[in-house]
Amino acid sequence: MTPYDEERLAELLRSLPPAPQGWVEAAQELPFVRAEIEDLVQRAVDDAEFRQALIADLEGALEQVGYEPTDVLVRALRERLSLS
Amino acid sequence: MSLAQVSDARLVARCRTGEQEAWQELVTRFSRYVYAIATQAFRLSQHDAEDVFQEVFARTYEHLDKLREDEAIRPWIAQLTRRLCIDRLRAGAREQPSDEELEPPGFDDSLARLDEALSVHEALAGLPEHCQEILDRFFARDESYQTIGEALGLPSGTIASRISRCLGKLREKLEGRSEPRPAS
């Protein structure tokens, strides 16, 4: 038996507000776009012109090669390319 | 049984098979917990908390095969979040403080409170949907009676009594169970 009064329950419910929806969606999608990310990073490594295009206009360059520039993909690529 | 009712262990097993819906549920299930550890226990900025949040789930997905016990996913995620928060604080520090110096005072107590809060949140999932909605909106999302009333199509004068009734149901749920989720 757990002694939960209303005040205690309210305090516990308050302590877990939702994470921002965009963060949750990105975390849900990321593992499933990893193959695309790896492919694009490899192309950027192999092709200096493509890499420059990505740096200049990431979303536009993605569309040029047939990828939808989703928030998850764009964010992940920005991070990866800054490390590459 | 919906995915929200599935045990942690079974959910992990289903994630390991590459089931996208199971992974989405796992992220949903632990997102508030990870967020709270980063922003409440460690008081990270939103920017740093977001990086930690994404890294926690990226590593969780990568390491699903290495979990020794699937039912231990919650403490495993908690420790991973702790580790990444400390790393983040260390990266921003001028010197190289120890883990103990970077861990906020009372961290274990904070984590215990968030663990209990997550158990309460899980119990909430077993209540009727209207109770889940009204309690989450009022307490976790900090919405006013008026906002809740407008969103749910209820007179705002009835919100307080509904909240009280739903809290009663939640208390009964918590006091009447010995395990947070069914094993299968």
Interface residues (C-beta under 8 A of the other chain):
Chain A: M1 T2 Y4 D5 E6 L9 A10 L12 L13 R14 S15 L16 P17 P18 A19 P20 W23 V24 A26 A27 Q28 L30 P31 F32
Chain B: Q20 W23 Q24 V27 T28 S31 R32 Y33 V34 Y35 A36 Q40 E50 F53 Q54 F57 A58 Y61 R113 L114 E116 A117 L118 V120 H121 L124 L135 D136 F139 A140 R141 D142 S164 L167 L170 R171 L174 E175
